[in-house]
Amino acid sequence: MPNPLKGSPFTEQAEALILAHLSDEHFGVSELAAAMHMSRSNLLRKCKKQTQLSASQFIRQVRLQQAMELLKDSDLTVSEVSYRVGFGSTSYFIKCFREHYGYPPGEVGKHAVTETILDPGQVPEKQLPFLKRFQWPLTGAILLLLIGSFFLWNPFSPGSEASQRPDIEKSIAVLPFKNESSDSTNLYFVNGLMEAALGNLQKIEDLRVVSRTSVEKYRNSDQNIGEIASDLGVSYIVEGSGQKVGDQVLLNIQLIDAATDSRIWGQQYTHEVVDIFALQNEVAKKIANAVEANVTPSEWEQIDKKPTDNLVAYDYYLKAQEPFLLRSEAGLQEAIPLFEKALEEDPEFALVYADLAIAYYYLDLYKKEKKYTEQINNYADKALLYDPKLAESLMAKALYYQHTGDYRLAVPHLQKALEYNPNSSAVVQMLALLYSNFIPDTGKYLEYALKGIQLDIAANDSVARSYIYLNLGNALIQSGFTEEALDYIETSLRFNPQNYYAPYVKAYILYAKDRDLQQTLNLIKTELQKDTNRLDILQETAKLHYFKREYDSAYHYYKRFDEIRTSKGLAIYPQEDIKLALVYEKMGFAEEASRFFKMYVDYCERDRSIYKPASMAVRYAHEGKLDLAIAQLKEFATKNHYQYWILLFMKLDPAIAPLQKHPEFESVMQKIEDRFWENHDRLQETLQAKKLL
């Protein structure tokens, strides 16, 4: 049977180049593209077209075929073969080999070998793992970027907007309604009608409803319906106009099939304001029926709920929404009194209690001294008391737990919120943030990042979209998908070359790919030149000098970092204090070194994340308690979904150096590496099964 990797000049040339670099585990897609004098994107497209495999799958298949030949025709051991064909980990080689051939390499002699042949267009039942490399927390910068922007769906190349659409058969965008009232102050009321229509549709799991931020840019757009639908990746557009005249609400609303630009449902309403909630609910039901959405009884129950019986309270609530949604301190301070007036009218208005809790949470965000803990908790509890099935009530309580650092208690509230509002991009964003930074789990972080893009792909403008791609790139790199991560970071920079964080993350993705510490340092210093007081870049610059054992340079940057951190009262990067301790110790500042080490010990005691054993290992190594340190590393080797940066940088860390002579050090580190790749492969299978990857 002919080899499917042969048969064209392209595949034969590519295979020859891979064979020429067979033992080089770092010879990947970028290296193959350079050797063939092609761009990465051209290589990826051509490889997919001619082999039905991704470029990384193609490279791996060539390696595995050569491994089979060596196992059949030589006396080499499995371990020796794995390194001969470019696998840095024998256990990972065995896993890939078993998935490709159906049995482990040690059983080659026991089988009548028939290679797995992929016909054009055939997809293997278990696709080969298609990436390998990286992770470790870039917490400070990613925390900041996650607060403002989020997520992405895409099994294809990030270069094509059309390729980034999920199944759009029942996907809807509700455009901002037009205010036809002669009184411009009524805009808040018309906006409230739009928000209500959007909110009701979001409660239907069978629909994909894009977020408010995704449609806001079309408020004054001159684009036609087809162009807007294409931008947003939806099948249906809801557009409307309204006005409030005295106690009358006049609303004109229609549902448009984007493919034909034809109206499939529309109606004009004239209602008394007292009937506003009945009007909102009827509109949601008409739209759901028109697109033949499957709506469960519990979802109808959620749609039918009235937020309040008091229209004055509702009016205050609507007036508060615009400043509240700005999330700025000034906007929140403007919204809070309006919310309080709403509660004076209706003391059981759950949605207002939830928004008040959220407002106080954002007022306290990043503050070392928290002022509003009691208010956040009280308002969240009141929201849950009056409506425990309201997504916003559950979000508010989750934010309280984030505020107090009880991150694991936030998760069930957010998961329950998604049951009541499966299209809530805010809830998905919060879950991604938790799993990125506070309950580190790279697998769940990536899953929620991929889910989130279904809701927020067209957020506002090119700048916001740049951050969306940045976040997905960060999620991908943390789970070991290097090539994809680099593609999305490049896409992020194409949308916005001035993106604040993309060059920073790109520098570390390139390190994962090239293992060039000096290159990474140069790229990070380029970012520092743009803002010499930027704390995340200051500590990264210091850390890279630290890894290079350039302690005088590390001290220069760490000193500046600590001065700014202290002067601003910021409790950030506590995990870095062990590095400051060692650097100050090397520079002869024993008292300061002792202070930083004590701070690090305090951090270790407080840490409840999966990284605690790794942090404790560093602590014990610094204290000379090597057996205790190894015991902690063994415990860490049992954890799941940690970031690949652990593998790349732990051995470089001077604080770990005392452990490297321990007889069990190498074997423990190998277990940590093997565990990472096992999790990587399982995650890939799970995401593919969910059609997220």
C-alpha positions in Angstrom: 0.0 0.0 0.0 1.4 3.4 -0.9 2.5 5.8 1.8 0.0 8.7 2.0 2.8 11.1 3.0 4.4 10.6 -0.4 3.3 11.3 -3.9 3.8 15.0 -4.4 6.9 17.2 -4.6 5.7 19.1 -1.5 5.2 16.1 0.7 8.4 14.5 -0.5 10.5 17.6 0.1 8.9 18.1 3.5 9.5 14.5 4.6 13.1 14.7 3.4 13.7 17.8 5.6 12.0 16.2 8.6 14.2 13.1 8.2 17.3 15.3 7.9 16.4 16.8 11.4 14.9 13.6 12.8 16.6 13.5 16.1 16.0 17.2 16.8 12.9 17.4 19.0 12.8 21.2 18.4 12.4 20.9 14.7 8.7 21.8 14.4 6.4 23.6 12.1 8.2 27.0 12.1 11.5 25.3 11.4 10.0 23.2 8.6 8.5 26.3 7.0 11.8 28.2 7.2 13.6 25.2 5.6 11.1 25.1 2.8 11.2 28.9 2.3 7.5 29.3 3.1 5.5 31.2 5.6 4.0 29.2 8.5 0.5 30.0 7.3 1.3 28.8 3.7 2.8 25.6 5.1 -0.2 24.9 7.3 -2.7 25.5 4.5 -0.7 23.4 1.9 -0.1 20.6 4.3 -3.7 20.4 5.3 -4.8 20.4 1.6 -2.4 17.7 0.5 -2.3 15.4 3.5 -5.5 16.0 5.4 -3.2 16.5 8.4 -2.0 19.6 10.3 1.6 20.3 9.8 2.5 19.1 13.3 0.5 15.9 12.8 2.4 15.4 9.5 5.8 15.9 11.3 4.8 13.5 14.0 3.6 10.8 11.6 6.9 10.9 9.7 8.7 10.5 13.1 6.5 7.6 14.1 7.0 5.8 10.7 10.7 6.1 11.2 10.3 4.8 14.7 8.5 1.7 13.3 11.3 1.0 10.9 14.0 1.3 13.6 12.1 -1.0 15.9 11.7 -3.6 13.2 15.2 -3.5 11.8 17.5 -2.7 14.7 18.3 -3.8 18.2 17.7 -0.3 19.7 15.6 -0.1 22.8 12.3 1.8 22.8 14.0 4.6 24.8 16.8 4.9 22.3 14.4 4.9 19.4 12.3 7.6 20.9 15.2 10.0 21.1 16.5 9.0 17.6 13.2 10.1 16.1 12.9 13.4 18.1 10.7 12.6 21.1 12.2 14.2 24.2 10.0 12.0 26.5 9.9 8.2 26.2 6.5 8.0 27.9 5.1 10.5 25.5 6.6 8.6 22.5 5.0 5.4 23.8 1.6 7.1 24.0 1.8 8.6 20.5 3.0 5.3 19.1 0.1 3.4 20.7 -2.4 5.9 19.4 -1.0 5.7 15.9 -0.5 1.9 15.6 -2.9 0.5 18.1 -0.2 -1.1 20.4 2.9 0.0 22.2 6.3 0.1 20.6 7.6 -2.7 22.8 5.2 -5.1 21.0 6.3 -4.4 17.5 7.8 -7.9 17.0 4.5 -9.5 18.2 2.4 -8.0 15.5 2.1 -8.3 11.8 2.6 -4.7 11.2 0.2 -2.8 9.0 0.7 1.0 9.1 -2.3 3.2 9.7 -3.0 4.7 6.3 -5.2 7.8 6.1 -7.1 8.2 2.9 -7.6 11.7 1.6 -10.4 13.2 3.7 -10.4 10.4 6.3 -10.2 11.5 9.9 -8.5 9.0 12.3 -10.8 7.8 15.1 -8.2 9.1 17.5 -6.2 11.9 16.0 -2.6 12.2 16.9 -1.7 14.7 19.5 -0.7 17.7 17.5 1.4 19.8 19.8 4.0 19.7 22.4 5.6 22.2 24.6 5.1 24.8 27.5 3.7 26.6 30.7 3.9 28.6 33.9 1.8 31.5 35.4 2.1 35.0 33.8 -0.4 36.0 36.5 -0.1 39.8 36.8 -0.4 40.8 33.2 -3.0 38.2 32.3 -5.1 39.1 35.4 -5.3 42.7 34.1 -6.1 41.8 30.6 -8.8 39.3 31.6 -10.7 41.9 33.6 -11.2 43.9 30.4 -11.5 41.4 27.6 -12.0 37.8 26.6 -12.1 34.6 24.5 -12.3 32.6 21.3 -13.7 29.7 19.3 -11.9 28.3 16.3 -10.7 25.0 15.0 -9.1 26.6 12.0 -6.6 29.3 11.1 -7.1 32.6 13.0 -6.4 34.6 9.9 -9.9 34.1 8.4 -12.9 35.5 10.1 -15.2 33.2 8.2 -13.4 30.2 9.5 -14.0 31.2 13.1 -17.8 30.7 13.2 -19.4 28.0 15.3 -22.6 26.3 14.0 -24.7 29.4 13.4 -28.1 27.9 12.6 -29.8 29.3 15.7 -27.5 32.2 16.4 -28.9 35.7 17.0 -27.7 39.3 17.5 -29.9 41.9 19.0 -28.9 45.2 17.7 -29.1 48.4 19.7 -32.7 49.8 19.4 -33.2 53.2 17.9 -34.7 56.0 20.1 -37.4 57.6 18.0 -38.6 59.9 20.9 -38.1 63.6 20.5 -36.9 63.5 24.0 -33.3 62.2 24.0 -33.4 61.6 27.7 -35.6 58.6 26.9 -32.7 56.8 25.4 -32.1 54.9 28.6 -35.6 53.5 28.4 -35.2 52.3 24.8 -31.8 50.8 25.7 -33.6 49.0 28.5 -36.0 47.5 26.0 -33.1 46.2 24.0 -31.3 44.8 27.1 -34.5 43.1 28.2 -34.9 41.4 24.8 -31.3 40.4 24.8 -31.4 39.1 28.4 -34.5 37.0 27.8 -33.1 35.3 24.7 -29.8 34.6 26.5 -31.7 32.3 28.9 -32.4 29.8 26.0 -29.6 27.3 25.8 -30.6 26.2 22.2 -29.7 29.7 21.0 -26.4 31.3 20.7 -26.9 35.0 21.5 -23.9 37.3 21.1 -23.1 39.7 23.9 -24.1 43.3 24.3 -20.5 44.5 23.9 -20.4 42.7 20.5 -23.4 44.6 19.1 -22.8 48.0 20.7 -20.5 49.2 17.8 -23.4 48.9 15.4 -25.5 51.5 17.3 -24.8 54.2 14.6 -23.4 51.9 11.9 -24.3 52.3 8.2 -23.5 48.6 7.5 -26.3 46.6 6.0 -27.8 43.6 7.8 -25.8 41.0 5.7 -22.5 42.7 6.6 -23.4 42.9 10.3 -24.5 39.3 10.4 -21.3 38.3 8.7 -19.2 40.2 11.2 -21.0 38.7 14.1 -21.3 35.2 12.6 -25.0 34.9 13.2 -28.0 33.7 11.2 -30.6 36.1 12.6 -30.6 39.8 13.4 -33.2 41.5 15.7 -33.5 45.2 15.2 -36.0 47.6 16.7 -37.0 51.1 17.5 -39.0 52.6 20.3 -40.2 55.6 22.1 -41.8 56.5 25.4 -44.5 59.1 25.2 -46.0 59.8 28.6 -47.3 56.4 29.8 -47.2 54.8 26.4 -44.5 52.7 24.9 -44.3 52.4 21.2 -42.1 49.6 19.9 -41.4 48.4 16.4 -39.4 45.2 16.3 -38.4 42.7 13.6 -36.5 39.4 13.2 -34.4 39.2 10.0 -33.0 36.1 8.3 -29.5 37.3 7.5 -29.0 34.9 4.6 -31.9 36.3 2.6 -32.1 39.7 4.2 -35.9 39.0 4.6 -38.1 39.7 7.6 -39.4 36.4 9.1 -41.3 38.1 11.9 -42.1 41.6 13.0 -44.7 43.5 14.9 -45.6 47.0 16.1 -46.6 47.4 19.7 -48.4 50.1 21.6 -48.5 49.3 25.3 -49.0 51.0 28.5 -45.8 51.3 30.5 -47.5 49.1 33.1 -47.4 46.3 30.6 -43.7 46.6 29.7 -42.7 43.3 31.2 -45.5 41.4 29.4 -44.3 43.1 26.2 -40.7 42.1 26.7 -41.6 38.5 27.4 -43.9 38.3 24.4 -41.1 39.5 22.1 -38.7 36.9 23.4 -41.3 34.1 22.9 -42.2 35.3 19.3 -38.5 35.3 18.3 -37.8 31.9 19.9 -40.8 30.4 18.1 -39.8 32.0 14.8 -36.4 30.4 14.8 -37.8 27.1 16.1 -35.7 27.1 19.2 -36.1 24.3 21.7 -37.1 26.1 24.9 -37.4 24.1 28.1 -40.2 24.7 30.7 -37.6 26.0 33.2 -36.3 28.5 30.5 -39.9 29.7 29.9 -40.2 30.2 33.6 -37.1 32.3 33.7 -38.3 34.4 30.7 -41.7 34.9 32.3 -40.3 36.3 35.5 -40.9 40.0 36.2 -37.9 41.7 37.8 -40.1 44.0 39.8 -43.8 45.1 40.1 -42.7 48.7 40.8 -42.3 50.7 37.6 -40.7 53.6 39.4 -38.0 51.3 40.8 -37.5 49.8 37.3 -37.1 53.3 35.9 -34.3 54.1 38.4 -32.7 50.7 37.5 -32.7 51.5 33.8 -31.2 55.0 34.4 -28.4 53.4 36.4 -27.4 50.9 33.7 -25.4 53.2 31.4 -23.0 54.5 34.1 -22.9 51.1 35.8 -21.8 49.3 32.6 -18.9 51.6 32.2 -17.2 50.0 35.2 -15.3 53.1 35.8 -15.1 54.5 39.4 -17.0 57.7 38.3 -19.6 55.6 36.5 -20.1 53.3 39.5 -20.4 56.2 41.9 -23.1 57.7 39.6 -25.0 54.4 39.4 -25.1 53.5 43.1 -27.5 56.3 44.2 -29.8 55.4 41.4 -29.8 51.8 42.5 -30.5 52.9 46.1 -33.5 54.9 44.9 -34.8 51.8 43.1 -34.6 49.9 46.4 -36.5 52.6 48.2 -39.3 51.9 45.8 -39.0 48.1 45.8 -36.9 46.7 48.7 -37.2 43.2 47.1 -35.7 44.1 43.7 -33.1 41.2 43.4 -31.5 42.5 40.2 -30.7 45.8 41.9 -29.1 44.1 44.9 -27.0 42.0 42.6 -25.8 45.1 40.6 -25.0 47.0 43.8 -22.8 44.1 45.0 -21.1 44.0 41.6 -20.6 47.8 41.7 -18.9 47.7 45.1 -16.8 44.8 44.0 -15.3 46.8 41.1 -14.8 49.9 43.4 -12.6 47.7 45.6 -10.8 45.9 42.7 -7.0 46.0 43.0 -7.1 47.9 46.3 -4.8 46.4 48.9 -7.1 47.7 51.7 -10.6 46.5 50.9 -13.4 48.9 52.0 -16.6 47.3 50.8 -16.4 43.6 51.8 -19.5 43.9 54.0 -21.6 45.7 51.4 -20.7 43.2 48.7 -21.7 40.3 50.9 -24.9 41.8 52.2 -26.2 42.9 48.7 -25.3 39.5 47.2 -27.2 37.7 50.0 -30.2 40.0 49.5 -30.1 39.3 45.7 -30.1 35.5 46.4 -32.8 35.8 49.0 -35.2 37.5 46.6 -34.2 35.5 43.5 -31.9 32.5 43.9 -32.4 31.6 40.2 -31.2 34.9 38.9 -27.8 34.6 37.1 -26.8 38.1 38.4 -27.5 37.1 42.0 -25.2 34.1 41.7 -22.6 36.2 40.0 -22.7 38.7 42.8 -22.1 36.0 45.4 -19.3 34.6 43.3 -17.6 38.0 43.2 -17.9 38.2 46.9 -15.9 35.0 47.2 -13.4 36.3 44.7 -13.1 39.4 46.8 -12.4 37.4 50.0 -10.0 35.0 48.2 -12.4 32.0 48.6 -12.1 31.3 44.9 -13.3 27.7 45.0 -16.6 28.7 46.6 -17.2 31.0 43.6 -17.2 28.2 41.1 -20.5 26.5 42.0 -22.3 29.8 42.0 -21.0 30.5 38.5 -21.8 27.1 37.2 -25.4 27.5 38.5 -25.6 30.9 36.9 -24.8 29.3 33.5 -27.7 26.9 34.0 -30.0 29.9 34.3 -28.3 32.0 31.6 -26.2 29.7 29.3 -25.3 32.7 27.0 -23.8 34.9 29.7 -20.4 36.0 28.5 -19.8 37.7 31.8 -20.1 34.3 33.7 -17.9 32.6 31.2 -15.3 35.3 31.5 -15.4 35.0 35.3 -14.8 31.2 35.1 -11.9 31.7 32.7 -10.4 34.3 35.0 -10.7 31.9 38.0 -9.1 29.0 36.2 -6.4 31.2 34.7 -5.2 32.8 37.9 -6.9 31.8 41.1 -7.7 28.1 40.8 -5.1 27.3 38.2 -6.3 24.7 35.7 -5.1 25.2 32.2 -7.6 22.8 30.8 -10.7 24.5 32.2 -9.2 27.9 31.4 -8.8 26.9 27.7 -12.3 25.4 27.6 -14.0 28.5 28.9 -11.8 30.7 26.6 -13.0 28.7 23.7 -16.6 28.9 24.8 -16.5 32.6 25.4 -15.5 33.5 21.9 -18.8 32.1 20.7 -20.4 35.0 22.5 -17.9 37.8 22.2 -16.1 37.3 18.8 -17.2 40.7 17.5 -16.7 42.7 20.6 -16.7 46.4 19.8 -13.7 47.1 17.6 -10.3 46.0 16.5 -8.7 46.9 19.8 -11.2 44.7 21.8 -10.9 41.9 19.3 -7.1 42.1 19.6 -7.5 41.3 23.3 -9.9 38.5 22.6 -7.3 36.8 20.4 -4.6 37.6 23.0 -6.5 35.8 25.7 -7.1 32.7 23.6 -3.4 32.7 22.7 -2.5 32.8 26.4 -5.0 30.0 27.2 -3.6 27.8 24.4 0.1 28.3 25.4 -0.7 27.4 29.0 -2.1 24.1 27.8 0.7 23.3 25.4 -0.7 24.3 22.0 2.3 26.4 20.9 1.7 26.7 17.2 -1.9 27.8 17.7 -0.9 30.2 20.5 1.7 31.9 18.3 -0.9 32.2 15.5 -3.4 33.9 17.7 -0.9 36.2 19.2 0.2 37.3 15.7 -3.5 37.8 14.9 -3.9 39.9 18.0 -1.1 42.1 17.0 -2.5 42.5 13.5 -5.8 43.8 14.9 -3.9 46.1 17.2 -0.1 46.5 17.0 -0.3 48.6 20.1 -1.8 45.9 22.2 -0.4 46.3 25.7 0.2 42.6 26.6 0.5 40.7 23.3 4.2 41.4 22.8 4.9 40.3 26.4 3.0 37.0 26.0 4.6 36.5 22.5 8.1 36.8 24.0 7.3 33.8 26.3 5.6 31.8 23.5 8.8 32.3 21.5 10.8 31.1 24.4 8.7 28.0 24.6 9.4 27.5 20.9 13.1 28.5 20.7 14.4 28.1 24.3 16.4 31.3 23.7 16.6 33.2 27.1 18.5 36.1 25.7 16.0 36.6 22.9 13.2 36.6 25.5 15.1 39.1 27.6 15.7 41.4 24.7 12.0 41.3 23.7 10.9 42.0 27.3 13.3 44.9 27.6 11.9 46.4 24.4 8.5 46.5 26.2 10.0 48.0 29.3 11.4 50.9 27.3 7.9 51.9 26.4 7.0 52.3 30.1 9.9 52.0 32.6 7.4 51.9 35.6 5.4 49.0 34.3 5.4 46.5 37.2 4.7 43.3 35.3 7.6 44.0 32.8 9.9 45.2 35.6 9.6 41.9 37.5 9.8 39.9 34.3 13.1 41.7 33.3 14.5 41.1 36.7 13.4 37.4 36.7 15.1 36.7 33.3 18.4 38.2 34.6 17.9 36.0 37.7 17.5 32.9 35.6 20.7 33.9 33.8 22.5 34.3 37.2 23.1 38.0 36.4 22.3 39.0 40.0 23.5 42.6 39.8 21.2 43.3 36.9 18.3 41.4 38.5 18.8 43.5 41.7 18.6 46.7 39.7 15.1 45.8 38.3 13.8 44.1 41.4 14.7 47.1 43.6 12.7 49.4 41.3 9.8 46.9 41.2 9.6 46.6 45.0 9.8 50.4 45.5 6.8 50.9 43.2 4.9 47.9 44.6 5.4 49.2 48.1 4.6 52.8 47.4 1.3 51.9 45.7 0.3 49.4 48.4 -0.1 46.7 45.9 -0.2 43.0 47.0 0.9 41.5 43.6 3.4 38.9 42.6 3.9 37.4 46.1 5.2 34.2 44.4 8.2 36.2 43.2 9.4 37.1 46.7 11.7 34.1 46.9 13.6 35.4 43.9 13.9 38.8 45.5 15.2 37.1 48.6 17.9 35.2 46.8 19.0 38.2 44.7 19.2 40.5 47.7 21.1 37.7 49.5 23.6 37.4 46.6 24.1 41.2 46.7 24.8 41.2 50.4 21.6 42.7 51.7 20.9 40.0 54.4 18.2 41.9 56.3 16.2 42.7 53.1 16.6 39.1 51.9 15.2 37.8 55.2 12.2 40.1 54.9 11.4 38.8 51.4 11.9 35.2 52.4 9.5 35.7 55.3 6.9 37.2 52.9 7.4 34.2 50.6 6.9 31.8 53.5 3.6 33.6 54.3 2.6 33.3 50.7 3.2 29.5 50.8 1.1 29.1 53.9 -1.8 31.0 52.3 -1.6 29.3 48.9 -4.4 26.9 48.2 -3.6 26.4 44.5 -2.2 23.3 42.8 1.2 25.1 42.8 1.6 25.0 46.5 3.8 21.9 46.6 6.0 23.4 43.9 6.3 26.6 46.0 7.0 24.7 49.1 9.7 22.7 47.3 11.4 26.0 46.5 11.1 27.1 50.1 12.6 23.9 51.5 15.4 23.9 48.9 16.3 27.4 50.0 16.3 26.3 53.6 18.5 23.3 52.8 15.8 20.8 53.6 16.3 18.8 50.4 14.4 15.6 51.3 11.4 17.7 52.2 11.7 19.6 49.0 11.8 16.4 46.9 8.7 15.1 48.8 6.9 18.3 47.8 7.9 17.9 44.2 6.6 14.3 44.3 3.3 15.6 45.5 3.3 18.3 42.7 3.9 15.5 40.2 0.4 14.2 41.1 -1.4 17.4 40.2 -3.2 18.1 36.9 -3.3 20.9 34.4 -0.4 23.0 35.5 1.3 25.4 33.1 4.1 24.4 31.0 6.3 27.2 32.2 6.9 25.0 35.2 8.7 22.6 33.0 10.7 25.2 31.2 11.8 27.4 34.1 12.0 25.2 37.2 15.3 23.7 36.3 16.7 27.2 35.5 15.7 28.6 38.9 18.7 29.2 41.1 16.5 28.5 44.1 16.1 25.0 42.9 19.9 24.5 42.2 20.6 22.8 45.6 18.1 20.0 44.6 19.8 19.1 41.3 22.3 16.9 43.1 19.6 15.0 44.9 19.5 11.4 43.5 15.7 11.6 43.0 15.6 15.0 41.3 15.7 14.0 37.7 13.2 11.2 38.1 10.7 13.5 39.9 11.1 16.1 37.2 10.5 13.5 34.5 7.3 12.5 36.3 6.2 16.2 36.3 6.8 16.4 32.6 5.1 13.1 31.8 2.1 14.2 33.8 1.8 17.4 31.9 1.7 15.7 28.5 -0.8 13.1 29.7 -3.1 16.0 30.7 -2.4 17.8 27.4 -3.5 14.7 25.4 -6.6 14.1 27.4 -7.6 17.8 27.1 -7.2 17.7 23.4 -9.5 14.7 23.1 -12.1 16.3 25.4 -12.1 19.6 23.5 -12.4 17.9 20.2 -15.3 15.8 21.4 -17.0 19.0 22.5 -16.2 20.5 19.0 -14.3 23.3 20.7 -10.9 22.4 19.2 
